[in-house]
Amino acid sequence: MSPKKWELKSQRIVYENPFVGIFEDTLLRPDGKLVENYYSVRRRDAAFIIAVTQEQEIPLVYQYKNGVKDLIWELPAGFIEEVEEPEKAAARELLEETGFQGEKLELLGKYAPNPSISNNRNFVFLAKNAKKVAEQKLDSNEDIEVRLFPLKEVVESIREQKSQFVDLQSQLSLLLLGLKLGLWKN
């Protein structure tokens, strides 16, 4: 027997701001049982960018992330505005956070980072022949260091589970690129 979709019977806003919404849901399962106090999170979709220079290096960003209460290295990324296409958001975020720009953006994939509780999707883009063309243009809550890293070494460190990355999005995105580029045989 195949699983069936649950029916949303009611939803109450617990908290909401421009970045996140938390909801208390009441759901009806296909077997007729009511599930109360089930929480969901609404977040905006995000774009992640792997910008590869002609020297096969990638700019990574180092910044404070409040969820883990620490500074971490990650791919440039940001929320997609309501009326914005994912590709445009990726180009905008790459330029704002790093000052880099690529020739053409290619969609590597999209995924739901936490489908059990959140509705958002992440889009991963590749920007080839990236070059530094401007200074950073950071938001008031951004304090970002940018550094170039050898692409092959970063991807290999993730594959060997020796990566400095904490976040799943950067790891998955770089592994997708490593597969696409054939950086390893098995």
C-alpha positions in Angstrom: 0.0 0.0 0.0 1.4 3.4 -1.0 1.5 6.3 1.5 -1.1 9.1 1.0 -0.9 12.8 1.5 -2.1 14.2 4.9 -4.7 16.9 4.8 -4.1 20.3 6.5 -7.1 21.0 8.6 -6.0 24.2 10.3 -2.9 26.3 10.8 -2.1 28.9 13.4 0.8 31.4 13.1 3.1 31.1 16.1 5.7 33.6 15.0 6.4 35.4 11.7 8.9 37.9 10.3 10.3 38.6 6.8 12.7 35.6 7.1 10.8 32.8 8.9 7.3 31.8 9.8 6.5 29.2 12.4 3.1 27.5 12.3 1.2 25.1 14.5 -0.6 22.7 12.2 -3.5 20.3 12.7 -3.4 17.5 10.2 -5.8 14.6 9.2 -4.0 11.4 8.4 -5.4 9.1 5.6 -6.4 6.6 8.4 -8.7 9.3 10.0 -6.4 10.1 12.9 -6.0 13.8 13.8 -2.5 15.0 14.4 -2.4 18.2 16.5 0.5 20.4 17.6 2.6 19.6 14.5 4.9 22.4 13.7 6.1 23.7 10.4 8.5 26.4 9.3 8.1 28.6 6.3 11.3 30.1 4.8 12.2 31.7 1.6 14.0 29.7 -1.1 17.8 30.3 -1.3 20.5 30.3 -4.0 23.9 28.8 -3.4 26.8 29.6 -5.8 30.0 27.8 -6.7 32.1 30.3 -8.6 35.1 28.7 -10.3 37.9 30.9 -11.5 40.2 30.2 -14.5 42.7 29.0 -11.9 40.2 26.4 -10.7 39.7 28.2 -7.3 36.5 29.0 -5.6 35.6 32.0 -3.4 34.3 30.9 0.0 32.8 33.1 2.7 33.6 33.0 6.4 30.9 34.4 8.6 29.1 34.0 11.9 26.0 31.7 11.8 23.8 32.1 14.8 22.2 28.6 14.6 25.6 26.9 15.3 26.8 30.0 17.3 30.1 30.0 15.4 32.1 31.3 12.4 32.0 28.9 9.5 33.2 28.6 5.9 30.5 28.1 3.3 29.5 28.9 -0.3 28.2 32.3 -1.1 24.4 32.1 -0.7 21.3 34.1 0.1 17.6 34.3 0.0 15.7 34.6 -3.2 13.4 37.7 -3.2 9.7 37.1 -3.8 9.6 38.3 -7.4 13.2 37.2 -8.3 14.3 34.2 -10.4 16.7 31.9 -8.6 19.4 32.5 -11.2 19.2 36.3 -10.7 19.4 35.9 -7.0 22.5 33.7 -7.3 24.3 36.3 -9.4 23.2 39.1 -7.1 24.3 37.2 -3.9 27.7 36.2 -5.4 28.5 39.8 -6.4 27.2 41.3 -3.0 29.0 38.8 -0.8 32.3 38.3 -2.7 32.6 40.9 -5.4 32.9 38.0 -8.0 30.9 37.6 -11.1 30.8 34.6 -13.5 30.2 34.3 -17.2 27.0 32.3 -17.1 25.2 30.6 -14.3 24.3 26.9 -14.7 21.8 25.2 -12.4 23.4 22.1 -10.8 20.4 21.1 -8.8 17.7 22.0 -6.3 16.7 20.3 -3.1 14.6 20.7 0.1 17.1 21.0 2.9 14.7 20.0 5.7 11.4 18.7 4.2 10.1 17.3 7.5 9.5 20.8 8.9 10.4 23.4 6.3 8.9 24.3 2.9 11.9 26.0 1.3 14.1 24.8 -1.6 17.7 25.5 -2.3 19.0 26.1 -5.8 22.7 25.4 -6.6 24.4 27.3 -9.4 27.8 27.0 -11.1 29.4 30.3 -12.3 32.3 29.5 -14.6 35.3 31.8 -15.3 34.5 33.9 -12.2 36.5 37.1 -11.7 36.6 39.7 -8.9 34.9 42.7 -10.5 33.8 44.8 -7.5 34.1 45.2 -3.7 31.6 43.5 -1.4 28.3 45.2 -0.9 27.2 43.7 2.4 23.9 44.0 4.3 23.9 45.6 7.7 24.0 42.2 9.5 26.8 40.7 7.3 30.4 40.6 8.2 32.1 38.4 5.7 35.7 37.4 4.9 36.3 36.0 1.4 39.1 33.7 0.5 39.9 31.6 -2.6 40.4 27.9 -2.2 41.5 25.2 -4.7 38.3 23.6 -6.0 39.7 20.1 -6.3 41.1 20.1 -2.8 37.9 21.4 -1.3 35.8 18.7 -3.1 38.2 15.9 -2.2 38.2 17.0 1.5 34.4 16.6 1.5 34.5 13.2 -0.2 37.0 12.0 2.3 34.9 13.4 5.2 37.8 15.7 6.3 36.1 18.9 5.3 36.1 22.1 7.3 32.5 22.7 6.2 29.8 22.4 8.8 26.8 23.1 6.6 25.2 20.4 4.5 24.3 22.8 1.7 27.9 23.6 0.8 29.0 20.0 1.1 26.2 18.7 -1.1 26.6 21.5 -3.7 30.3 20.8 -4.0 29.8 17.1 -4.3 27.3 17.6 -7.1 29.9 19.7 -8.9 32.6 17.1 -8.3 30.4 14.4 -9.8 29.6 16.7 -12.8 33.3 17.5 -13.4 34.4 13.9 -12.9 36.9 14.8 -10.2 37.0 11.1 -9.0 36.3 7.8 -10.7 34.4 5.9 -7.9 
